Amino acid sequence: MKEPFKRIKFRGETLVKIVLCNDVIKRYQDQGLRLTLRQLYYQLVTMNVIPNEEKSYTNLSTVVSNARLAGIMDWDAIEDRVRRPRTQGEFRDLKELIEAAINAYRLPRWKGQDHYVELWVEKDALAGVLEPIARKFHVTMMVNRGYSSQSAMYESSKRFNEHDGAQLSTLFYLGDHDPSGEDMVRDIQDRLDMFCNYHVEVHKLALTMDQIEEYNPPPNPAKIKDPRAMAYIREHGNSSWEVDALPPEVLTEIIEHAFSSVLDTALMNKVIEQEGKDKNKLRRLYKKP
């Protein structure tokens, strides 16, 4: 929703930038997605609207803030995934509670599948893109925010150990292509090997060098102060790339293809069909006098 709070006069070049931002925002909204400021920034960098440097990001933050205050950019389009209120669940009455419970009802959709799958991502900024896919395929999604804590890894291993009846378990991972981002895959694999009762394959879906060559996301300098930088530079050169520079439709396609490659769709559809029957039965029981 666009809602003005201040009168702000913009220069012509700033207005052009706002128009381009709104075009990107609409493309995301048409897919049912919200942007982070970092994602908007990378879209403009890819379009050669702004250079890939820190002062451009700072300037874009100011432009977006003022455009929203002036009522010419949608307030709902940009999300802050860090500063989120913790509200308490409430219901107007029992009817609303019961309907919410029925809508939330899901059977174990991966029951009987050969695979157990989870989706992990290095950065919270991408959670808004990934959550709809995780809901669609009914998989556990976890945001690492860099190297994962020991507690989080131990708790994750317990989830995988509960599914040791599956023939294969796979953790699909998305992270930056930089010294730490590449090493995080190794770190996760090593600690799952230590904590789990059986082998869990950690597979990096994105960002890979093949995807960098195909989609040409804007590069950043490799972080020289990172202790892993020298080994990374010897193998990949002086550039690094952020996974959130990939367009959301590309990430969605990559993830859905990965899930579909290990999923017995017919078996899951039977579970979804049974869910529908159960929900209808519950609604009929609730409506009885």
N, C-alpha and C positions, 0 to 999 in steps of 0.2 A: 504494500500500500504506500502511495506517495502522500506525504503529509508535511506541509511547510511550517516552519517555525521562525525562520529569519528571512529578511530580504538580502540577497547577496547578488552582486553584479559580477558576472564572469567575463573574462576576456575571450576573444574568439577562439583561440587555440585550446583553451580550457573547455569551452562548450563542445568543440569537436571531439575532445577526449571523452567527455561525458556521454555524448551520443554513441560513441564506439563502446563505452562501458555498458550502456543500456542494451546495445545489440548483443553483447556477450551474455549479459544477465538473462535476456529473453531466451537465448538458446539453451541456457541451463534450465530456466523455469519450464520450458516446453518439455524437458525431460523429467520434470518433477524434482529438480535438484536445487539446492542453495549453494552459493559460492562462499569460500573464504576470501579475504582480501588477497592472500597470497596466490590463490588460483586465478583471480581476476588479473592480477599483476602479470602472471606468466602468459595468460592469453594475449595481453597487449604486447608483451615482449615478442611473442611468436609472430604477431601481426606486424612487427617492426614499427609499432606506434611509439614505444618508449625503449630506451636502452636498458640492458640488464645490469643495473647497478643500484646500490643501496639508496642513493638519493632519489632515484626514480620511484622506488617503492615508498619512500617517505612522502614524496610529493603526491603520489596516487592516493595515499591514505588521507591526505588533506583534501584533495579534490572530491573523493567519495564522501567524506564527512560533510563537506559544505554542500554538495549536491543533494544529499539527503535532507539536510536542514532547510534547503531552499525549496524542497518539494519536487525536484525533478529527477530523483532516483528512488526506487522502491526501498523502503526500510526493511522489508522482509527478505530482500535479495541477498544480503551479506550477513553471514552468521559468525558469531564469536563463540568458538567451541571451548574456550577456556573459562570465560566468565559466565557460567550458566547457573541460574538459581536452582536450588533444591526445594521444589514445592512439595506439599503433602497431598496425597491422593484423597479426593473427595467425590461423593456421589449425591445427587439431589434427592434420591429415594432408592428403595430396594429394587424397583423395576430397572432403573439405570444400572445398578450394580449387577443384576442378573444378566442383562443384555451385554454388559462389558465382559462378564465372565464367559458367556457363550461365544462372543466374538474372539476372545483370546484362546479358546480351546483348540489345542493341536495335539495330535497323536505323535509318537516318536517317528518322524518321517524317514529317518535313515535306518529304521529297524529292518533287518534282513539284508541290508546292503553289504556288498563285499568291502566297501571302504568306509572309514570314519574320517571326516574332513573338518578342519577349522580354517578360518581366514584371519590372518594377522596383518597389521599394518604398522609401519614405523611411526607415522605422524597422525596426530589427532585431526589435522586439517582435512584429511581425506575421509573421515568417518561418515560425513554426510553423504558422500557418493557411494560408500560401500554398504551402509546399513540397509538400504532397500534390497540390495542383492543378497545380503545375509538373510534377511527376512524371507525373501522369495524362495531360497534354497534351504531355509531353516538350519543354518549352520552357526556355530559359535564364532563370534568375531571379537578380537582383542586388539586394542591400541597399545603399542609398546611404549611410545614416547621415548625413543632412543633405546639404549640397552635395557632390557627388562630386569626387574628386580629379582632377587633370589626367591622371595615369597611368591611372586607372580608365576615364576617358572615352576616352583614346587606345586602350586595349586593347579597349574595347567597339566602337569604330569598326571595328577590324580584323575583329571577328566579323560585323558588318553588311556590310562590304565583301566578305567571303567569300561572301555570299548575294546579290550584285548581279544574279544571274540571275532572282531573284524579281521579279514584276511590281510588288509593293508590299511595303514593310517597315514594321512598326508596333511601337512601343515602348509597351506598356500600363503606365501609371504610377499608383501609389497614394501619396498623401501628405496631410498635414494641410491644412486650409483655414485658413491663417493667412498673415501677410505673407511669410514665407520660403517656406512650403510652396507658395504660388501662384507665387512667382518661380522656384522650382526647375524648374518645367516649362519656363519660358522659357530658363533657363540650360542645361538639357540639350539643348533643341532647337538653341540657338545653337551649342553646341560640337559636336554631331553634324553640323550643317550645315558646320562648319569642317573636321572630320576625315574625314567620309565622302565616298565617291566619288559618291554619289547621295542623294536625299532620303529621310530616315527620318521618318515621321510620329510625333510624340510625342503620345499621347492620354491625358489624365488620366481614369482610370476612377473614382477616388474620392480624396478626398472632394469632392463638388461641391455647389453651393448647392441644386440640385434634390433631392439625397439628404438634405441637412440639413432641407429643408422636409418631405420625406416621412417620415423616420425620427426626426427631432427628437432628435439626440444632445445630451448636455449641453454647454453653451457654456463657454468660458473667456474672460477678458478678452484683447483683442488685445495683443500685446507692443509696448508703446509705444516701448521702447528699440531695437526693430528699425528700421534705417534705411529700411525699406520700409513702415513702419507707416502713415504719413500717407496715402499713395496707397491702401493697402488699406482704411483706415477710411472714406475718401471714397466708395469703391465698395461696401463691405460692412457698414459700421458698426463698432461697438466690440467685437464678439464674434468669437472664433475657435473652431474645432472640430478635434479630433484624429481621425484616420482610424480609430484602433484603438478608438474608441467605438462603431463599427458592430458589430453582432453578427456572429460568424463565418459564420453561414449566409447572411447578407445579402451579405457580401464574396464568399463562394463563388459565389453566384448571379450577382453582377455580373461576376465574372471569367469564369466558364464561359460566360455568354451572349456576352461579348466574343470569346472564343476561337472559339466555335461560329459566330459571324457571319463569320469569315474563313477557316474551315477546311472543306476538302472531306473530310467524314467518311468517305465511302465509300472514297476513296483511302487515307486513313490506316488504315482497317480492313483493307485488303488487305495493307499493310505489317505490321500486327500479326499477321495470319494467317500470313504468311511467317515471322515471328519464331518463332511456335509450332512450325511445321514444322521449322525449323532446330534449335530446342532439342531436339525429340524425336529428330532425327537424331543430334545430338551425344550424347545420353544413350544411344542404342542403340550408337553407336561405343565409348563409354566402357565399356559393360557387356560388350563382346565380350572373350573370353579372349585 
